[in-house]
């Protein structure tokens, strides 16, 4: 169990097993020739439990409350010329 924030305050949440199907990189070419690659990676997914019922907490829009703990993966490709300029 994990504690998460909800519209009802801090509640318990059930940690869910998950399988990653696809994680795409967002790729940015900078004006100095550098290419940045960034993606969000889910580390933990939990579903909120309604303290009154012990079942999934359902939000006003009819969907269960999920909490995702994530990290950002980052990579860069910096041209040699740009590195030389930055070092000097």
N, C-alpha and C positions, 0 to 999 in steps of 0.2 A: 504494500500500500504506500501511496505517496500523498502528501498534503498539497492541495492546489487552491488558488484563489477562484472564487465563483461569485455570482450575484448574491448568494446567500452567505458570503464570507468564506473563510477557509474551511475546506471540506476534504474528506478522504477521497482518493481516486484509485481505481483499479489499474495497475500497470498491465499493458497489453503487449503480447508478443507481436512482432511485425516482420514482414519481409520487404526489402526494398525492391521495387519494380523498376524504377528509373530515377536517376538523379542527373539532371542536365547542368552543364556549366553555363554561366552567363559570361560572355567573352567581350572584352572592351579593348579597342585599340586606342592608345593615348597619342597625343600629338607628338611626343618625343620618340615614337616608334615602339614603345613598350606595349606588350599585350598582357592584360590582366585576366585571369580566369578565376571566377568566384562561384561557389555553390553552397546552398544551405543543406546540411546533413542532419536528419532526425536522429537523436540519440536515445530518446525515451518517449513513449506515447502512453498517456493515461486517460481513462474515462471517469468523469466525476460521478460520485455516488450521492444521491439525495439523502441527507441525514434523517429525513422524516420517514422514508419508505425503504431505504436500504437498496433501492434499485438505481438504475442509471438516472442521473439528473438531466431532465429535459428542459431545454431553454424555451422562452416564449415563442421562438420561431419553429418549435417542434423538433429540433435536432438535439441530440445528446451533447453534453459539454465534453470536449476533448482538450487536453493540455499536451503540448509538444515541447519537449526540451531539445534544443538544437545547438549546433555549432556551425561555424562557417569555415569551409575549406577554401584556401587561397593559393594561387600559384601565379608566378610572373615570368615572362620571357622578356628580358631587357637586352636590346642590341648592344654589342661591344662598344660602338661609338657613343651611345648614351652613357654607359658605365664609365667610360674614359672621361667624358665631360663632367660627370657628377663627382668623380674622384679628384679632379684638378681644381 
